[in-house]
Amino acid sequence: MTERIWTRSQCVKISELQKKYRMPEKVVAEIHKAVDMLDKYYGMDRDVDKDDGGYVFLILPEHGEKLELLYLEALGRYRLDVEDAEYKDIIYDNGFIQWHSDLYLASNDYCLNIVYYTKKRRRWKIMEFAFFFVGVAFGLTCIIVLEEVELQRRIGNEQWEMYWIFSWRNCDYNIIIWDMQDW
């Protein structure tokens, strides 16, 4: 679903859409800010297709796969290209979803502000966790090896073989070290 919003009086739709699509408050505030600015400089009773000003083009979450098509279609109406954006901003980011606001100037007195969302790919989160756990496992392995080398240096090679037999039968590493220090 897409919405064109150009005056503050249409913001009643926004509160309905906010509830329906769970839009964050920051996104709604950004839309209100853009519409208020248009009303202030171009008037509240303007015709969006004939008068100056522009509008906010809201692309809502149910268009996940069509997002790029709708975005390019909105730009195509005014013969704009993706690289023509005056600015691109991330309004909201919770780690899984990002809401964006991109501003395009179709002419000196007409702007198109596209507000849309994107989902972050979860694959990277899984990779981050995998790297974290591999790092923790590697760190613990290094600590255990270093402690065993130090223990071997302290007790000598003859008792080291006995230590290994004992350590594989009893898994509690701390008890093993304590027992070996008493030998």
Legacy VTK file of the C-alpha trace (Angstrom):
# vtk DataFile Version 3.0
C-alpha trace
ASCII
DATASET POLYDATA
POINTS 183 float
0.000 0.000 0.000
1.205 3.492 -0.765
-0.026 6.844 0.489
0.512 10.349 -0.810
0.351 12.902 1.994
0.646 16.612 1.282
-1.288 18.453 4.029
-1.558 18.192 7.777
-5.277 17.443 7.492
-4.378 14.091 5.902
-2.306 13.084 8.899
-5.407 11.422 10.399
-4.625 8.638 7.948
-1.150 8.394 9.404
-2.358 7.558 12.913
-4.582 4.820 11.479
-1.703 3.460 9.426
0.611 3.691 12.428
-1.639 1.350 14.396
-2.208 -1.017 11.485
1.429 -1.305 10.374
3.119 -0.656 13.754
5.049 2.320 12.462
7.504 3.751 15.000
6.763 7.170 16.499
9.952 8.608 14.978
8.681 7.802 11.475
5.320 9.439 12.123
7.070 12.500 13.570
9.270 12.769 10.458
6.204 12.639 8.192
4.455 15.307 10.290
7.553 17.502 10.144
7.777 17.270 6.347
4.059 17.936 5.857
4.103 20.882 8.284
6.950 22.440 6.327
5.048 22.034 3.057
1.927 23.580 4.603
3.907 26.476 6.026
5.579 27.459 2.743
2.997 26.434 0.123
-0.376 26.575 1.931
-2.774 23.973 3.244
-5.336 24.159 0.460
-3.086 23.435 -2.501
-3.696 20.858 -5.222
-0.804 18.409 -5.088
-0.854 17.747 -8.850
-1.186 21.371 -10.025
0.387 23.587 -7.365
3.917 23.894 -5.997
5.098 22.106 -2.873
5.221 18.377 -3.254
4.263 15.528 -0.985
5.401 12.636 1.183
5.170 9.281 -0.588
4.769 6.540 2.019
5.469 2.943 0.981
4.039 0.631 3.627
5.319 -2.755 4.827
2.974 -5.018 2.888
4.923 -4.240 -0.280
8.120 -6.002 0.796
8.926 -7.450 -2.617
7.460 -4.565 -4.650
9.321 -1.872 -2.737
11.913 -1.202 -5.419
9.287 -1.185 -8.181
7.059 1.292 -6.318
10.055 3.458 -5.472
11.204 3.621 -9.110
7.643 4.222 -10.303
7.324 7.249 -7.994
10.630 8.612 -9.292
9.617 7.925 -12.901
6.579 10.216 -12.631
8.936 13.181 -12.297
11.767 11.811 -14.479
14.057 11.414 -11.496
16.811 8.874 -10.949
17.863 7.155 -7.715
21.158 9.088 -7.720
19.270 12.429 -7.830
18.397 12.286 -4.115
19.167 15.487 -2.210
19.586 13.436 0.934
18.935 9.945 2.213
18.345 9.442 5.900
17.656 6.488 8.176
14.850 7.629 10.463
14.568 4.521 12.614
16.713 1.437 13.102
16.010 -1.287 15.652
18.492 -3.831 14.337
15.969 -5.726 12.232
13.991 -3.011 10.425
15.110 0.347 9.088
12.821 3.204 8.053
14.282 5.545 5.442
13.442 9.030 4.202
14.774 10.088 0.798
14.224 13.619 -0.532
14.100 14.402 -4.252
13.615 17.812 -5.851
11.569 17.521 -9.029
11.881 21.280 -9.641
12.740 24.416 -7.678
9.381 24.348 -5.912
8.339 20.708 -5.919
9.752 17.930 -3.761
9.104 14.257 -3.354
9.898 12.795 0.056
9.803 8.989 -0.082
9.422 7.211 3.266
9.836 3.430 3.246
11.197 0.567 5.291
13.662 -2.235 4.692
14.338 -5.403 6.627
17.873 -6.236 7.588
18.974 -9.697 6.644
19.148 -11.947 9.661
21.977 -13.950 8.145
24.482 -11.353 9.345
23.189 -11.567 12.898
23.665 -15.326 12.826
27.174 -14.843 11.454
27.971 -12.359 14.230
26.868 -14.884 16.862
28.858 -17.644 15.158
32.019 -15.528 15.118
31.452 -14.588 18.760
31.129 -18.206 19.886
34.124 -19.301 17.801
36.151 -16.498 19.391
35.060 -17.483 22.896
35.855 -21.143 22.235
39.272 -20.227 20.840
40.012 -17.986 23.824
39.052 -20.675 26.330
41.121 -23.243 24.459
44.156 -20.949 24.595
43.718 -20.429 28.333
43.435 -24.177 28.998
46.488 -24.969 26.852
48.565 -22.285 28.524
47.572 -23.495 31.988
48.442 -27.080 31.026
51.835 -26.029 29.673
52.543 -24.175 32.899
51.416 -27.176 34.930
53.626 -29.493 32.871
56.590 -27.210 33.476
55.933 -27.243 37.222
55.371 -30.968 37.812
57.851 -32.444 35.304
57.460 -34.893 32.450
57.169 -38.114 34.520
54.086 -37.041 36.356
52.668 -35.358 33.217
51.612 -38.703 31.683
49.826 -39.585 34.881
48.154 -36.177 34.877
46.725 -36.780 31.375
45.293 -40.175 32.337
43.790 -38.651 35.444
42.426 -35.600 33.600
40.551 -37.605 30.982
38.786 -39.655 33.650
37.811 -36.666 35.778
36.467 -33.712 33.765
36.616 -31.067 36.466
39.755 -29.181 35.473
40.010 -27.121 38.668
39.972 -30.216 40.895
42.687 -31.787 38.731
45.011 -28.806 39.129
44.403 -28.718 42.876
45.178 -32.427 43.166
48.329 -32.113 41.080
49.659 -29.275 43.236
49.482 -31.553 46.297
51.680 -34.275 44.675
LINES 1 184
183 0 1 2 3 4 5 6 7 8 9 10 11 12 13 14 15 16 17 18 19 20 21 22 23 24 25 26 27 28 29 30 31 32 33 34 35 36 37 38 39 40 41 42 43 44 45 46 47 48 49 50 51 52 53 54 55 56 57 58 59 60 61 62 63 64 65 66 67 68 69 70 71 72 73 74 75 76 77 78 79 80 81 82 83 84 85 86 87 88 89 90 91 92 93 94 95 96 97 98 99 100 101 102 103 104 105 106 107 108 109 110 111 112 113 114 115 116 117 118 119 120 121 122 123 124 125 126 127 128 129 130 131 132 133 134 135 136 137 138 139 140 141 142 143 144 145 146 147 148 149 150 151 152 153 154 155 156 157 158 159 160 161 162 163 164 165 166 167 168 169 170 171 172 173 174 175 176 177 178 179 180 181 182
